């Protein structure tokens, strides 16, 4: 029998359930011979009255031997105190994220799937800098028109917090990285409690961990479990691996931290495997070393820069090993070395088998990609290779891989490049830029470089890399033309953009807000 698993990520609507108390009702019986009962009581009392004193003495001795309330062993008392202290120390740095946006109405009737409604969602986040920097999942804020952050109050562990006392602040999206499903938010607040990221130490299977977040919108919920496994790869085509835990994680926990007994973040909770949609002990968190790398990149650049060494690799198959007469039938082999690149200068050659990278064992292509992904630009990549039957250690200088959109975003002046009513940053498609992008089908237009996520704008459908050629049949050749055309429109006017995306033309339509 095939069992289908559902990957549940993101936020969920809040559902409330009221439990019905169950009472046991006993029957009553009436005795008509009340006088006989009283007489019997008097006779029995008179018979046993001479022995009353001795009975009391016996009862006093037996009371000393009666079992007393269970006193927990000191080790359990210490554990309980440590858990209470940990929860009190960690919870103030975990926030609730309130997202507002637009999406399709979920209806059983397929005829109503075109309805677009305003939606509200809830997620979690962790404060990583006291000046208001918060890390969360990218899918929590995806498509958001407005992002707010609810800060926990001191002494609100009971959950009884009046709505009027909640501290809710507006948040800006500084950047997001969909490959790792991470996003960086900023609120205008200082002296906030923070949690450190465990980026250097290695986690261990069986290690006690705690998940803090807002499952189903219930802020500051704490659950406990262990690390079930390390380096779980959810998608074989992607290099990112996850920490698996059995700590209960539910929709709404996304973006919240997974911490150890020291209150250090070991990961960011991101998704679960479930058949019913709730926690079944299969939760997954993004490792803290990945979170720290992405956080620093997003804070410095607004996007993530990758490392490359100037070489192409691929996984070894038995057929590949036999045809190339390789000494191993599994692993990663070098397929190409770019001339004059860092790998070539370090002596890396085609058919070399990569055994380790930065002291990490390499047996699959994603493991090599992951090692390079997290490598620092100011350090050389240490590789152990197998060439024939000889092992070698080589040091390869790391260079930064930056695509054309990243370079453009770094060089933009937001004030000159912003189209506020569309909520995008753009730049003129010049001949030089056209050549860098590989040549557009229409040689003029405006290139969308990024989106201004802190503006409340319509869902235009525009993506970074799109080239706008027309707006309502009006040719768009420069940013100035685009601004003038948009400014002439009124709220509620229809907008149809002709854009070029992935070497093809398409229309995007929406109403201007």
Number of C-alpha atoms within 10 A of each C-alpha: 3 4 6 9 12 13 13 21 21 22 27 19 14 13 7 7 5 5 6 6 5 6 6 4 6 5 4 5 5 6 7 8 8 9 9 9 11 10 11 10 10 10 10 10 12 9 9 10 10 10 9 11 10 10 12 11 10 11 11 11 10 10 10 9 8 8 7 8 6 6 8 9 8 9 9 11 12 12 11 12 11 14 15 11 12 17 19 14 15 23 26 22 24 29 27 28 34 24 22 17 20 15 16 13 14 13 11 8 7 8 8 12 12 12 11 12 12 11 15 16 21 28 31 34 31 30 26 22 18 15 16 18 24 28 27 29 29 23 21 28 29 16 16 24 19 20 21 18 24 19 20 21 14 9 11 14 16 7 13 8 13 8 8 7 8 12 11 17 17 16 23 20 21 20 26 25 19 12 11 18 19 25 28 29 26 21 16 11 11 11 9 15 18 22 21 17 22 20 18 8 10 11 17 13 13 12 14 16 24 27 28 32 32 28 27 20 23 15 26 28 18 18 16 18 17 17 23 20 17 18 13 15 16 13 10 12 9 15 19 22 22 23 25 25 29 22 25 21 31 27 26 30 36 34 38 33 35 33 25 21 14 12 21 19 27 27 29 33 32 30 25 28 19 18 14 10 15 17 19 16 18 17 26 29 25 26 26 27 19 21 24 19 17 26 25 14 18 21 16 12 15 21 21 21 18 18 20 23 21 21 18 14 19 16 18 21 15 12 10 15 18 13 9 10 12 20 13 17 15 16 19 26 28 19 15 18 20 14 11 9 17 21 24 18 15 13 11 25 18 15 19 21 29 26 21 20 23 16 12 15 16 22 18 18 20 21 22 23 18 18 20 19 18 15 18 15 16 9 12 17 23 16 21 22 22 20 17 13 8 7 13 14 15 15 19 22 19 22 18 12 14 13 12 13 15 18 11 17 20 12 8 15 12 14 9 11 17 22 20 17 17 20 20 23 24 29 22 20 23 16 13 9 16 18 12 11 14 9 13 19 12 15 14 19 27 25 29 25 25 23 19 19 20 16 17 16 19 16 20 17 12 20 15 17 19 22 30 30 23 18 20 13 11 14 17 23 20 19 22 13 15 21 16 10 15 16 11 7 14 11 9 10 11 13 17 17 23 21 24 20 16 9 10 9 15 10 14 14 15 15 14 18 15
